[in-house]
Amino acid sequence: MNNFYTANIEMYKYVYQSYQNSDQYAEEILSQAKTNKNNVQTDADDFLLVTTLLWEPHLLDKIEIYKNLFHSFNKKNIKTALIINSFYKDLDLSGLNTKIYFVDYFIWRSFNKIVNQKKCDYNDKWNMNAEKFLFLTGKPQYNNRVRLLYKIIKRGLISRCTWSFFMKEETRDKCRNVLSDISDDEFQMLFDYYNNPDEVKIMFQEDRQNLHYGGIPYDVKLFRDSLFRVVAETQFDPGYTKLYQPWITEKTFITILNKVPFILAGDNGSLDKLKKMGFKTFEKCLPVQEYDQIQDPEQKLDSIIINARYWLDEMTNKAQINVDVEHNYKNFMRIAMDNKKVLEDVCLSHGINTNRIEEICATYDIMGNE
């Protein structure tokens, strides 16, 4: 069966007020289907519209607009399916009148781009004799990025770190707000630490005054030469208690795939969530074992620094850490295969060849990179 079209409907949350109603947006999606896929017949009985909600953690804060959207498709007798990030699995989605398939998207994306499509290599063995840790910051204007890097510098750990840092004039004000308590001279000093160790392609989003990089490709040498990684996750809000927290992305899962132990600078409860998924999380090998539960952001960052220094100076139980690293790799592969089966089941349910799962759940990022 070829009469299907996949639509990423994430932007609807941000643009829905520009439309008279959900019917108008639904009609635009169907029009795009005809334009982007010449042989699609949206008025045929066998037409399937596959929709996706995968990239962002707050898309369903306004779930009513998506309920209305699927209602609009149903009024037009459009058969739909929704592939959604498993992050939303505990949310009541009963009002979304469509068939729903859950995917651990950032695991699947990492596996598909790196293992299947070979966009870059991945590490096959943890380097327990490495002398530096890895700290990649992406968008710099957050506590677990620019403020944590500032602490790494001030605590004398920067020479023992491989880091990336992309603070430019365009993101200066945002970074300054995060470091409002330091002097202008100290803040200016941070520009000297601009670094792109694997020369990744960073995009600047003019409309949002923001940087963007989807995490893939990367230089595998960063992982081969690292004793551990401090993972600056997408979200870092220790006091935030939203029901379906926390949000864990490719930053963590690429680290696991590359067989590197980690200290996680992310949402509180991230380690518990990873453990529920079957992963080992290493906090018992650290002096501040409860660092992932500390609600004060400053104290949490300080505990991460303490733990990083400890692993650099006194990492013990390397044999057990290596066992856990290998376990995590195997668990990652298991979950990736489970997700592949989910996507294959979507295809089989609708008569689509299973080698077309990339068409129903694309793994290039939302800016079109890789």
NUDREN-788073 format. One record per residue (C-alpha): x, y, z; residue number from 1. Coordinates in nm, 3 decimals, padded with zeros to 5 digits. Example, Ala and Ser with C-alpha at 12.3 -4.5 7.8 and 13.67 -1.06 7.14 Angstrom:
<pts>
<<01.230; -00.450; 00.780>; 1>
<<01.367; -00.106; 00.714>; 2>
</pts>
This chain:
<pts>
<<00.000; 00.000; 00.000>; 1>
<<00.140; 00.336; -00.104>; 2>
<<-00.154; 00.565; -00.035>; 3>
<<-00.034; 00.713; 00.292>; 4>
<<00.125; 01.034; 00.411>; 5>
<<00.314; 01.119; 00.732>; 6>
<<00.267; 01.461; 00.892>; 7>
<<00.459; 01.603; 01.186>; 8>
<<00.183; 01.795; 01.368>; 9>
<<00.400; 01.937; 01.646>; 10>
<<00.396; 02.292; 01.513>; 11>
<<00.018; 02.307; 01.548>; 12>
<<00.062; 02.388; 01.918>; 13>
<<00.252; 02.704; 01.825>; 14>
<<00.047; 02.818; 01.523>; 15>
<<-00.309; 02.703; 01.595>; 16>
<<-00.423; 03.056; 01.678>; 17>
<<-00.338; 03.156; 01.321>; 18>
<<-00.616; 02.932; 01.192>; 19>
<<-00.989; 02.990; 01.210>; 20>
<<-01.039; 02.639; 01.345>; 21>
<<-00.893; 02.288; 01.340>; 22>
<<-01.082; 02.209; 01.019>; 23>
<<-00.872; 02.466; 00.837>; 24>
<<-00.545; 02.318; 00.964>; 25>
<<-00.661; 01.966; 00.880>; 26>
<<-00.735; 02.079; 00.527>; 27>
<<-00.386; 02.230; 00.502>; 28>
<<-00.228; 01.900; 00.609>; 29>
<<-00.425; 01.714; 00.340>; 30>
<<-00.324; 01.974; 00.083>; 31>
<<00.042; 01.929; 00.181>; 32>
<<00.002; 01.554; 00.137>; 33>
<<-00.107; 01.600; -00.224>; 34>
<<00.172; 01.848; -00.292>; 35>
<<00.454; 01.658; -00.125>; 36>
<<00.358; 01.308; -00.240>; 37>
<<00.225; 01.316; -00.595>; 38>
<<00.056; 00.976; -00.598>; 39>
<<-00.143; 01.030; -00.276>; 40>
<<-00.522; 01.026; -00.305>; 41>
<<-00.656; 01.170; 00.019>; 42>
<<-01.018; 01.108; -00.080>; 43>
<<-00.966; 00.734; -00.143>; 44>
<<-01.102; 00.482; 00.105>; 45>
<<-00.758; 00.333; 00.170>; 46>
<<-00.580; 00.664; 00.243>; 47>
<<-00.394; 00.667; 00.576>; 48>
<<-00.267; 00.982; 00.746>; 49>
<<00.014; 00.900; 00.989>; 50>
<<00.078; 01.182; 01.237>; 51>
<<00.373; 01.220; 01.473>; 52>
<<00.440; 01.396; 01.805>; 53>
<<00.800; 01.308; 01.893>; 54>
<<01.041; 01.594; 01.955>; 55>
<<00.914; 01.819; 02.234>; 56>
<<00.807; 01.756; 02.596>; 57>
<<00.527; 02.013; 02.628>; 58>
<<00.326; 01.953; 02.312>; 59>
<<00.022; 01.816; 02.492>; 60>
<<00.003; 02.093; 02.753>; 61>
<<-00.277; 02.207; 02.523>; 62>
<<-00.417; 01.865; 02.444>; 63>
<<-00.757; 02.009; 02.350>; 64>
<<-00.623; 02.154; 02.026>; 65>
<<-00.505; 01.807; 01.921>; 66>
<<-00.836; 01.650; 02.023>; 67>
<<-01.003; 01.904; 01.795>; 68>
<<-00.759; 01.830; 01.514>; 69>
<<-00.830; 01.457; 01.513>; 70>
<<-01.199; 01.535; 01.535>; 71>
<<-01.158; 01.738; 01.216>; 72>
<<-00.987; 01.448; 01.040>; 73>
<<-01.262; 01.213; 01.154>; 74>
<<-01.530; 01.447; 01.020>; 75>
<<-01.360; 01.419; 00.682>; 76>
<<-01.354; 01.037; 00.713>; 77>
<<-00.974; 01.041; 00.712>; 78>
<<-00.823; 00.729; 00.865>; 79>
<<-00.542; 00.834; 01.100>; 80>
<<-00.271; 00.692; 01.323>; 81>
<<-00.055; 00.875; 01.578>; 82>
<<00.306; 00.779; 01.654>; 83>
<<00.393; 00.952; 01.978>; 84>
<<00.695; 00.968; 02.209>; 85>
<<00.664; 00.722; 02.500>; 86>
<<00.725; 01.021; 02.726>; 87>
<<00.348; 01.074; 02.703>; 88>
<<00.254; 00.717; 02.792>; 89>
<<00.125; 00.802; 03.140>; 90>
<<-00.090; 01.089; 03.015>; 91>
<<-00.462; 01.042; 02.953>; 92>
<<-00.480; 01.037; 02.573>; 93>
<<-00.830; 00.892; 02.552>; 94>
<<-00.963; 01.209; 02.393>; 95>
<<-00.736; 01.172; 02.091>; 96>
<<-00.968; 00.981; 01.862>; 97>
<<-00.704; 00.789; 01.666>; 98>
<<-00.496; 00.473; 01.688>; 99>
<<-00.191; 00.550; 01.904>; 100>
<<00.154; 00.384; 01.886>; 101>
<<00.420; 00.465; 02.147>; 102>
<<00.788; 00.486; 02.051>; 103>
<<01.093; 00.556; 02.268>; 104>
<<01.183; 00.804; 02.001>; 105>
<<01.530; 00.920; 02.104>; 106>
<<01.648; 00.562; 02.145>; 107>
<<01.501; 00.472; 01.808>; 108>
<<01.644; 00.781; 01.638>; 109>
<<01.993; 00.721; 01.781>; 110>
<<01.985; 00.357; 01.674>; 111>
<<01.846; 00.428; 01.329>; 112>
<<02.085; 00.710; 01.240>; 113>
<<02.400; 00.559; 01.392>; 114>
<<02.361; 00.180; 01.369>; 115>
<<02.131; 00.141; 01.069>; 116>
<<02.226; 00.438; 00.853>; 117>
<<02.586; 00.464; 00.976>; 118>
<<02.586; 00.843; 00.989>; 119>
<<02.880; 00.809; 01.227>; 120>
<<03.069; 00.536; 01.409>; 121>
<<03.014; 00.436; 01.772>; 122>
<<03.255; 00.324; 02.039>; 123>
<<03.289; -00.051; 02.098>; 124>
<<03.468; -00.049; 02.433>; 125>
<<03.480; 00.181; 02.735>; 126>
<<03.820; 00.345; 02.777>; 127>
<<03.862; 00.302; 03.152>; 128>
<<04.213; 00.449; 03.132>; 129>
<<04.107; 00.780; 02.977>; 130>
<<04.215; 01.090; 03.166>; 131>
<<03.944; 01.338; 03.065>; 132>
<<03.567; 01.359; 03.086>; 133>
<<03.330; 01.479; 02.817>; 134>
<<03.095; 01.777; 02.849>; 135>
<<02.898; 01.885; 02.541>; 136>
<<02.673; 02.186; 02.588>; 137>
<<02.465; 02.248; 02.273>; 138>
<<02.241; 02.550; 02.335>; 139>
<<02.445; 02.734; 02.597>; 140>
<<02.187; 02.945; 02.783>; 141>
<<02.088; 02.707; 03.062>; 142>
<<02.205; 02.631; 03.413>; 143>
<<02.333; 02.287; 03.315>; 144>
<<02.527; 02.435; 03.022>; 145>
<<02.689; 02.777; 03.068>; 146>
<<02.663; 02.783; 03.448>; 147>
<<02.799; 02.431; 03.483>; 148>
<<03.083; 02.512; 03.245>; 149>
<<03.161; 02.823; 03.452>; 150>
<<03.183; 02.603; 03.761>; 151>
<<03.405; 02.353; 03.578>; 152>
<<03.641; 02.639; 03.491>; 153>
<<03.636; 02.795; 03.840>; 154>
<<03.695; 02.459; 04.012>; 155>
<<04.003; 02.393; 03.796>; 156>
<<03.859; 02.099; 03.600>; 157>
<<03.859; 02.247; 03.252>; 158>
<<04.204; 02.107; 03.166>; 159>
<<04.067; 01.761; 03.242>; 160>
<<03.762; 01.805; 03.024>; 161>
<<03.679; 01.783; 02.655>; 162>
<<03.400; 02.035; 02.608>; 163>
<<03.194; 02.213; 02.350>; 164>
<<03.060; 02.564; 02.404>; 165>
<<02.886; 02.779; 02.146>; 166>
<<02.826; 03.112; 02.315>; 167>
<<02.816; 03.384; 02.052>; 168>
<<02.692; 03.742; 02.055>; 169>
<<02.351; 03.613; 01.945>; 170>
<<02.310; 03.414; 02.268>; 171>
<<02.503; 03.651; 02.493>; 172>
<<02.204; 03.805; 02.674>; 173>
<<02.045; 03.470; 02.750>; 174>
<<02.371; 03.338; 02.894>; 175>
<<02.421; 03.658; 03.094>; 176>
<<02.082; 03.609; 03.258>; 177>
<<02.191; 03.264; 03.376>; 178>
<<02.512; 03.414; 03.520>; 179>
<<02.376; 03.743; 03.652>; 180>
<<02.569; 03.701; 03.978>; 181>
<<02.920; 03.713; 03.827>; 182>
<<03.119; 04.017; 03.716>; 183>
<<03.125; 04.148; 03.361>; 184>
<<03.493; 04.056; 03.335>; 185>
<<03.427; 03.699; 03.442>; 186>
<<03.141; 03.671; 03.198>; 187>
<<03.351; 03.811; 02.914>; 188>
<<03.614; 03.549; 02.995>; 189>
<<03.369; 03.276; 02.893>; 190>
<<03.391; 03.381; 02.528>; 191>
<<03.749; 03.249; 02.532>; 192>
<<03.609; 02.902; 02.594>; 193>
<<03.413; 02.882; 02.271>; 194>
<<03.495; 02.533; 02.146>; 195>
<<03.369; 02.291; 01.880>; 196>
<<03.590; 01.984; 01.930>; 197>
<<03.433; 01.770; 01.658>; 198>
<<03.337; 02.057; 01.424>; 199>
<<02.966; 01.977; 01.425>; 200>
<<02.728; 02.184; 01.216>; 201>
<<02.544; 02.430; 01.438>; 202>
<<02.242; 02.610; 01.295>; 203>
<<02.127; 02.951; 01.415>; 204>
<<01.750; 03.000; 01.427>; 205>
<<01.693; 03.367; 01.352>; 206>
<<01.327; 03.362; 01.462>; 207>
<<01.410; 03.222; 01.805>; 208>
<<01.757; 03.372; 01.850>; 209>
<<01.867; 03.020; 01.926>; 210>
<<02.123; 02.759; 01.827>; 211>
<<02.028; 02.414; 01.703>; 212>
<<02.210; 02.083; 01.663>; 213>
<<02.039; 01.744; 01.654>; 214>
<<02.325; 01.546; 01.813>; 215>
<<02.411; 01.340; 01.502>; 216>
<<02.663; 01.310; 01.345>; 217>
<<02.946; 01.342; 01.595>; 218>
<<03.311; 01.239; 01.612>; 219>
<<03.334; 00.902; 01.788>; 220>
<<03.682; 00.998; 01.912>; 221>
<<03.513; 01.215; 02.175>; 222>
<<03.370; 00.902; 02.336>; 223>
<<03.674; 00.679; 02.281>; 224>
<<03.890; 00.928; 02.471>; 225>
<<03.653; 00.993; 02.763>; 226>
<<03.651; 00.832; 03.107>; 227>
<<03.290; 00.946; 03.155>; 228>
<<03.046; 01.207; 03.032>; 229>
<<02.860; 01.476; 03.220>; 230>
<<02.542; 01.482; 03.014>; 231>
<<02.384; 01.828; 02.988>; 232>
<<02.033; 01.713; 02.906>; 233>
<<01.778; 01.923; 02.719>; 234>
<<01.587; 02.009; 03.037>; 235>
<<01.728; 02.099; 03.378>; 236>
<<01.459; 02.208; 03.621>; 237>
<<01.514; 02.032; 03.955>; 238>
<<01.209; 02.187; 04.121>; 239>
<<00.972; 02.098; 03.838>; 240>
<<00.723; 01.824; 03.924>; 241>
<<00.512; 01.781; 03.610>; 242>
<<00.329; 01.447; 03.608>; 243>
<<00.508; 01.306; 03.306>; 244>
<<00.859; 01.427; 03.383>; 245>
<<01.146; 01.375; 03.311>; 246>
<<01.256; 01.433; 02.951>; 247>
<<01.554; 01.224; 02.834>; 248>
<<01.695; 01.265; 02.484>; 249>
<<01.960; 01.140; 02.243>; 250>
<<02.225; 01.311; 02.458>; 251>
<<02.193; 01.034; 02.715>; 252>
<<02.121; 00.749; 02.475>; 253>
<<02.412; 00.828; 02.241>; 254>
<<02.636; 00.814; 02.549>; 255>
<<02.496; 00.472; 02.639>; 256>
<<02.536; 00.347; 02.281>; 257>
<<02.900; 00.460; 02.290>; 258>
<<02.968; 00.263; 02.610>; 259>
<<03.056; 00.556; 02.832>; 260>
<<02.943; 00.589; 03.197>; 261>
<<02.766; 00.915; 03.280>; 262>
<<02.671; 01.173; 03.538>; 263>
<<02.337; 01.321; 03.436>; 264>
<<02.269; 01.696; 03.456>; 265>
<<01.899; 01.677; 03.376>; 266>
<<01.551; 01.675; 03.526>; 267>
<<01.517; 01.531; 03.873>; 268>
<<01.411; 01.169; 03.858>; 269>
<<01.598; 01.102; 03.536>; 270>
<<01.802; 00.824; 03.692>; 271>
<<01.489; 00.656; 03.829>; 272>
<<01.328; 00.673; 03.487>; 273>
<<01.636; 00.517; 03.325>; 274>
<<01.636; 00.241; 03.585>; 275>
<<01.271; 00.166; 03.510>; 276>
<<01.377; 00.126; 03.147>; 277>
<<01.637; -00.130; 03.256>; 278>
<<01.951; 00.085; 03.254>; 279>
<<02.227; 00.109; 03.515>; 280>
<<02.286; 00.466; 03.636>; 281>
<<02.617; 00.460; 03.833>; 282>
<<02.515; 00.686; 04.125>; 283>
<<02.619; 00.421; 04.378>; 284>
<<02.975; 00.468; 04.252>; 285>
<<02.967; 00.840; 04.339>; 286>
<<03.008; 01.029; 04.669>; 287>
<<02.688; 01.235; 04.625>; 288>
<<02.459; 00.949; 04.534>; 289>
<<02.138; 01.150; 04.563>; 290>
<<02.252; 01.423; 04.320>; 291>
<<01.962; 01.351; 04.084>; 292>
<<01.710; 01.435; 04.359>; 293>
<<01.851; 01.771; 04.477>; 294>
<<01.589; 02.040; 04.419>; 295>
<<01.807; 02.347; 04.453>; 296>
<<01.969; 02.405; 04.110>; 297>
<<02.290; 02.552; 04.252>; 298>
<<02.337; 02.267; 04.497>; 299>
<<02.267; 02.014; 04.224>; 300>
<<02.532; 02.166; 03.998>; 301>
<<02.780; 02.168; 04.285>; 302>
<<02.710; 01.801; 04.356>; 303>
<<02.775; 01.719; 03.989>; 304>
<<03.112; 01.896; 04.015>; 305>
<<03.195; 01.697; 04.331>; 306>
<<03.103; 01.372; 04.158>; 307>
<<03.301; 01.458; 03.845>; 308>
<<03.613; 01.539; 04.044>; 309>
<<03.576; 01.215; 04.239>; 310>
<<03.558; 01.006; 03.924>; 311>
<<03.861; 01.184; 03.781>; 312>
<<04.068; 01.132; 04.095>; 313>
<<03.932; 00.823; 04.267>; 314>
<<03.713; 00.618; 04.033>; 315>
<<03.695; 00.272; 04.185>; 316>
<<03.503; -00.040; 04.089>; 317>
<<03.600; 00.003; 03.725>; 318>
<<03.533; -00.363; 03.660>; 319>
<<03.174; -00.327; 03.783>; 320>
<<03.127; 00.001; 03.595>; 321>
<<03.240; -00.175; 03.280>; 322>
<<02.986; -00.453; 03.341>; 323>
<<02.715; -00.187; 03.376>; 324>
<<02.832; -00.006; 03.063>; 325>
<<02.805; -00.328; 02.864>; 326>
<<02.465; -00.400; 03.018>; 327>
<<02.342; -00.055; 02.913>; 328>
<<02.457; -00.108; 02.556>; 329>
<<02.270; -00.439; 02.534>; 330>
<<01.961; -00.288; 02.694>; 331>
<<01.972; 00.000; 02.446>; 332>
<<01.983; -00.246; 02.157>; 333>
<<01.694; -00.445; 02.304>; 334>
<<01.472; -00.139; 02.339>; 335>
<<01.567; -00.021; 01.989>; 336>
<<01.457; -00.357; 01.848>; 337>
<<01.130; -00.336; 02.044>; 338>
<<01.067; 00.004; 01.889>; 339>
<<01.148; -00.126; 01.543>; 340>
<<00.881; -00.392; 01.594>; 341>
<<00.626; -00.126; 01.695>; 342>
<<00.693; 00.064; 01.373>; 343>
<<00.681; -00.254; 01.169>; 344>
<<00.345; -00.334; 01.329>; 345>
<<00.216; 00.006; 01.217>; 346>
<<00.313; -00.085; 00.863>; 347>
<<00.173; -00.437; 00.878>; 348>
<<-00.155; -00.312; 01.022>; 349>
<<-00.206; -00.094; 00.716>; 350>
<<-00.053; -00.303; 00.441>; 351>
<<00.267; -00.097; 00.414>; 352>
<<00.597; -00.266; 00.339>; 353>
<<00.798; -00.287; 00.664>; 354>
<<01.111; -00.153; 00.494>; 355>
<<00.936; 00.186; 00.485>; 356>
<<00.936; 00.255; 00.858>; 357>
<<01.157; 00.561; 00.803>; 358>
<<00.870; 00.708; 00.601>; 359>
<<00.621; 00.670; 00.883>; 360>
<<00.859; 00.778; 01.162>; 361>
<<01.132; 00.998; 01.019>; 362>
<<01.456; 01.029; 01.218>; 363>
<<01.599; 01.338; 01.055>; 364>
<<01.563; 01.624; 01.299>; 365>
<<01.299; 01.897; 01.287>; 366>
<<01.541; 02.144; 01.126>; 367>
<<01.612; 01.901; 00.846>; 368>
<<01.958; 01.797; 00.965>; 369>
<<02.074; 01.438; 00.905>; 370>
</pts>
